[in-house]
Amino acid sequence: MKTKLPKPPRTFDEFSETFPTVRKAWDLLGDAAKEGPLDDRTARLVKLGVAIGAMREGAVHSSARKALAIGITAEEMNQVVALASSIIGMPSSVAVWTWLRDSAAKK
């Protein structure tokens, strides 16, 4: 059974309407990245980790919304922050943790 992901923010839809070819390319890239042995939960946690490491607030929010939708817990996402903390440092870890906390509060 496939879990329904949350609706993207209105801004994403507006961007997609303005740049439909970019959106199609983005969807194709996302589909291609799904090929491989990782299950959806593992792939989502990896994507969250990458977003955290890159300090991309929007991507962290998006990954958190999608993670919650497929049953990943706040505690599991917090562990990703803890794992990243020795790499990204304390100030960045605190910032990322607040982004995740914001996403969990909106659920």
C-alpha positions as CSV (number, residue, x, y, z in Angstrom):
1,M,0.0,0.0,0.0
2,K,1.4,3.4,-1.0
3,T,1.2,6.2,1.5
4,K,-0.2,9.4,0.3
5,L,2.4,12.2,0.7
6,P,1.4,15.6,2.0
7,K,0.4,18.3,-0.5
8,P,3.4,20.5,-1.3
9,P,3.3,24.2,-0.3
10,R,1.4,26.6,-2.6
11,T,4.6,28.2,-3.6
12,F,5.9,24.9,-5.0
13,D,2.7,24.6,-7.1
14,E,3.1,28.2,-8.3
15,F,6.7,27.6,-9.2
16,S,5.7,24.4,-11.1
17,E,3.0,26.3,-13.1
18,T,5.6,29.0,-14.0
19,F,8.3,26.5,-15.0
20,P,6.5,23.3,-16.2
21,T,9.5,21.9,-18.0
22,V,11.7,22.3,-14.9
23,R,8.9,20.5,-12.9
24,K,8.8,17.6,-15.4
25,A,12.6,17.3,-15.2
26,W,12.4,17.4,-11.4
27,D,9.8,14.6,-11.3
28,L,11.9,12.5,-13.7
29,L,15.0,13.0,-11.5
30,G,13.0,12.0,-8.4
31,D,11.6,8.9,-10.1
32,A,15.1,7.9,-11.2
33,A,16.5,8.2,-7.7
34,K,13.9,5.7,-6.4
35,E,15.6,2.9,-8.4
36,G,17.7,0.8,-6.1
37,P,17.6,-1.4,-3.0
38,L,16.6,1.2,-0.4
39,D,13.1,1.0,1.0
40,D,11.0,4.2,1.3
41,R,11.8,4.8,5.0
42,T,15.5,4.4,4.6
43,A,15.5,6.6,1.5
44,R,13.5,9.3,3.3
45,L,15.9,9.3,6.2
46,V,18.9,9.5,3.8
47,K,17.3,12.5,2.0
48,L,16.6,14.1,5.4
49,G,20.3,13.6,6.3
50,V,21.4,15.2,3.1
51,A,19.1,18.1,3.5
52,I,20.4,18.6,7.1
53,G,24.0,18.4,5.9
54,A,23.4,20.9,3.2
55,M,21.5,23.2,5.7
56,R,18.6,23.5,3.3
57,E,15.7,24.6,5.5
58,G,13.0,24.1,2.8
59,A,14.3,20.6,2.1
60,V,14.5,19.7,5.8
61,H,10.8,20.9,6.2
62,S,9.8,18.9,3.1
63,S,11.7,15.8,4.1
64,A,10.2,16.0,7.6
65,R,6.6,16.4,6.3
66,K,7.1,13.4,4.0
67,A,8.8,11.4,6.7
68,L,5.9,11.9,9.1
69,A,3.4,11.0,6.4
70,I,5.1,7.5,6.0
71,G,5.3,6.9,9.7
72,I,8.8,8.0,10.6
73,T,8.7,9.3,14.1
74,A,10.1,12.6,15.5
75,E,12.4,10.5,17.6
76,E,13.9,8.9,14.5
77,M,14.4,12.2,12.8
78,N,16.0,13.6,16.0
79,Q,18.5,10.7,15.8
80,V,19.4,11.9,12.3
81,V,20.1,15.4,13.8
82,A,22.2,13.8,16.5
83,L,24.2,11.8,13.9
84,A,24.8,14.9,11.9
85,S,25.8,17.1,14.8
86,S,29.4,16.1,14.9
87,I,29.7,17.0,11.3
88,I,27.6,20.2,11.1
89,G,28.3,21.6,14.5
90,M,26.2,22.6,17.5
91,P,24.7,25.9,16.1
92,S,23.6,24.2,12.9
93,S,22.3,21.2,14.8
94,V,20.1,23.5,16.9
95,A,18.8,25.3,13.8
96,V,18.0,22.0,12.1
97,W,16.3,20.6,15.2
98,T,14.0,23.7,15.3
99,W,13.1,23.1,11.6
100,L,12.1,19.5,12.4
101,R,10.3,20.6,15.5
102,D,8.3,23.1,13.4
103,S,7.4,20.4,11.0
104,A,6.3,18.0,13.7
105,A,4.1,20.7,15.3
106,K,2.2,21.3,12.1
107,K,1.2,17.7,11.8
